[in-house]
Structure formats: structure tokens, C-alpha cells
Amino acid sequence: MSTAEPALLMRGVRKTFQAENAPVRALRGVDLEIGRAEFTALTGPSGCGKSTLLNLAAGLDIADEGRICVAGEDITGWGEDDLARMRRRRIGIVFQFFNLLEGVTVLENVALAAIIAGSKRRLAETRARDLLDLLGLGDKAGAVPGVLSGGQRQRLAIARALANEPTLLLADEPTGALDSDGGQEVIELLRRLHAGGQTILLVTHDGAVAAAAQRIVRMLDGRISPADPDPDPAAAVAAVAAVIPAQVPGR
């Protein structure tokens, strides 16, 4: 791990939601550290607190207790406006169901994200074209998202999430809405981005998807489970090879 401040640090984080019948304790004292350039998969059963943790890391929600730091910046207790500014500077988010702008082109989907983050339009469009080329979508720049396959739409969503050059890329079940081919495209792409130095926190309930990450963190009942023994490297390589093709189609 780098000696630099971690990309994400959580200490004693708790979050409770008020439900109709009884409070739901989504997080119960979570401690988590994601180092720079790490690829970490957060996995566990539905309802264990994975998405809540991701939302807190992104500043989309506020913890009841505990401390959260993003890139060395303590965001504990920040208001919505400050958290939104932090997100624009530090965070990229990939959602399960893409959340694309259907009425504009593929290029504009990415460029608009860079403009919102503070780039001038010309620079934003240049970065958007570079990202689309990197992700194998350069020939689709003038198309609308509706003509893309599921895997292509998620690659576009990843390009948009990278538009602000984020410290931390958060991916919430990015293969959950895809068929097996599309899912494999996205897994391989995330591995390539990590190889290039991108810090990634991936939430998934799928063990085969989690196996693509550098480190797996398991959650249960709102807590981080005790660390498993170090995996057999040969077994890990075999597990990844079973679900990941050699290249992203179109590259």
C-alpha cells in the first residue's frame, strides 16, 4: 500500500434507517481502508450494508456516527453542498442500471460530466473522446445510448464516471443488469483500469465478479467480517480466468 493518504478511510461508521416497524441498523461500526491504486471488492448477502457503505463513501448520505475521509480529507459532518463539491472532485460512480442521458449523444454523456466537474467544454470533449477510445467506444461517439448493447452502455457509464479523473471509482453491482458477455466486458475493463492505477471499490454479491479484484472484503449484518486467510494465488488466477476473456470486445 502507498504511504500516501488512503483513498478512503472509515472508522466506527454507523448508519440507522427509520423503518415502519423498527429501526434498521444498516452499518454497525464499520472500519475500512482503501489504499491508493487498490481494487477492492465489497461482497456479502443482500441487506448486509454494502450499498449503504458505498453511498456514505460517495457523500450521497451522511453517517450517524464515525469518521469518513476521502483522499485524506475528513468529510465527517459536511453538508450536502460541500459533499456535492467533493463528489465532483474526487468520486466517480457506476450504477447497476447505467443512469445515462438518453436524449444526447455518447460523447455528450461523457463531456457533460467533465463540464459539471469544472472543465471547459473543449477540454471536456477532448477528454471524453480519449475515454471513449480507451473503452472501445470511439466509433460510437455520435450515436445515442439507446443503440448500444448492455455491455457498451455500462462501458459508457464507466467513461462518464471517469470524466472528472476521480480519486476513487465506486461501482455498485456494475454487472447486475448485464448478460454474461456484457458482464465479462465490464470485469475486464475494471481490471485494465486498475492496472493503469485507478482506485476502485466494487460492490457485488457475485463471487466470480469479486474474484477479479485485488482484495475481497466481506460484509455481514452491517459489519466487516474478519479477514480470510490469504488466498492461493494460483487458485485466484484460475477463478478470474474462468469468467474473464482476454480482451474487451472491440479493442
N, C-alpha and C positions, 0 to 999 in steps of 0.2 A: 504494500500500500504506500502511496506517496506521503511525504512528510507535510504536504500542503493540507490546509483545512479540508475536511471531508466534504463531498458534495452535499450530503445530507446527514444530519445528526439529530436523533430523537432520544430524549431522556425522560423516563417516567411519564410518558404521554397517556392520558386518559380521555375518553370521549364517551358520553352517555346521551342517548336519544330518548326523548319522552314519547312513549307509545301509549296506545289507548288503554291497555290493561295494566302495564307495568313498565318501568324504565328498562331500556335495552343498553347494557354496558358493552359498547362496541369495542373499545380498547381499554385494557385494564393494566396500565403501567408498562407501556412498550418502550424498550431500549433498542435502538437500531442505528448502525453507522454504515454509510455507503461511501467508500473511498472514491477519489477521482479515477476515472477511466475504468471503473468496475462495471461488470454486467451481472446484476443480481436479479434472481427470480424469487418472487414472494408467492408462496403457494399455500394451499390449505382448503378445507371444505367451504362451501357456500355459507355465508353468515359468520365467518371467523374474524372478520375485521379488515380484510385485505384492502377493499376499495375505500373504506374509511381512512385507513392509513395513507393511501395514495392521495385522497382529497386533502388531507391535512398537509402533506408534503408539498402539494401544489398551491396551498393557500386558498383553496376553494371552500374550506371550512376552518373552524377555529377550535383548538383543543380546550377542554375544560381544565386540565392540569398538565404540567410538564413543560419541557423546553424543546423547541424545534429550531434548528439552524440550517440554513441553505447557503452553501458556499462560504461558510464562516460568518454569515450574517444572522444574528439572532432575530427571528421573526415572531417570537412569542409575544402575544398581546397586541399585535399590529391590527389596525383597522382594515376594512375592505379596500379602500383606495390604495393604501401602501402595499397590501398584498397583491393587488392587481398590477402595480408597477413592478413589484418583484417578479411576478409571473412573466411579464413581458421581457424582462432582462435575463432571467435565469432558467425558466422552465419551458419545456416542450411537452405537449400531452397528445397521446394517440389513444383514441377511443375505440371501443369494440364496433360501434356502428358508424364510423367514419366521420359523421358531422361535417360533411363537405358543403360548400356553397354551390348548389345545383344550377343556378342561373348564370354563372360566369365560367370562364374557361379554366382549364387545368392550370395554365400559367398564372392566371389571376388569383386562383385559390392560394397559391404559394406566395406570390408577390404581395398580396394584401396583408398576409400575416407578417411579412417583414416590414411593411409600411406601418402597421399598428405598433410594431416593436420600436419604431423610430427611424427607419431607413428612408432615404429619399427614393422616389419612385424609380429612377433609372438604376440605382444600385440594387433596389429590391428586385427589379425584373432580371438583372444580371445574376443575382444570387439564385433566384427562382429557376432560371434556365440551367444554371450549374447543378442545382439539386435534382432537377428532372433528368438531366443527363446521367448523373450519378446513380439514380434509382431506376434507370431504364425506361423513362417516360418522355424523353426528349422529343420523340416524334408525335406525342400526344398533346403538346403544349397548346395548340389551338382548339382542341376538342373540348366538349363539356363532360363533366364527370359521369353523366348517365350512360355514355357509350363504353365505359371501361368495365373490365371484368372485376370480380370481387377482390382478387389479389392486387390488381392495378389500382383500385380505389384505396385500398389500405396503404399501398406504397405512396400514393398521392397524399394521404393523410399524414404519413411519416415525413414526407418532404415539407409539408406545411408546418409540422411540429419542429422541424429543424431550421426554419426560416430565420429565427432570431438567434441562431447559434447558441442554443441553451447549454448551461452547465449540466443540467440533469434532464434526461429524456424519460418521461413516465409513460408506460404503455399498459393500459387496462384491458386485459383479455383481447389483445390485438388480432388473434386468430379465431376468436369465438364465433364470428359470423361468416367464416370462410369455409369452403370445401378443403379437402386435404391438399390439393395442389396449391391453392391460394395461401393456405397456412404455411406450407413449406417455403413459398416465396418470401413471406414475411419473416419467418425464423432466420433464413439465410441472410436476409438484408440486415436484421438486427445484429447478427454475428459480424457482418462486414463493417457495420458502423462502429461496433465495439473495437474491432481490430484497428480502426482508424483513430481510436482514442475517445470515443463518445461514452459518457457515463450513462448507464441505462438501469432503470428499475422497472421490471416487468412483473405484472400481476397475472397469474394464471392458475387454474385448477387442474391443468393438463400436465401430467408428469413428463410426457415426451417433449412438450414445449419448454418446460422448466429445465430439462436436461441440456438445452442449448446454452444456458447461462454459465458464467464463470463460477457463480456461487448460488446455492439454493438456501433460502430462509423459509422455514415453515411456521405457519400460524395455527393456533387452535384456541377457540374461546376467548378471542381478544388479546392473546398473549403470543409472544415469540416462543416457539418450542425450543428446548435445549438443542444445541448444535449436534448434528450427526457426526459420526466418525468420518475422517477424510475418505472420499470415495476412491475406488480403484481407478486410476487414470485410464487404463485400457478399457474398462467397462464403460466409463463415461463417454469415451470416443466412439465406442460401438453403438451406444444408445443414441447419440446425436446422428451418427451416420445413417441410422435406420430410418430417420424421419426427415433428413435434410438432403436435398440434391446438391450437386457440385457447384451449380451457379444459379443465379436468378434468371429465369427465362427472359430472353430479350437482351441480355448483357453479352 
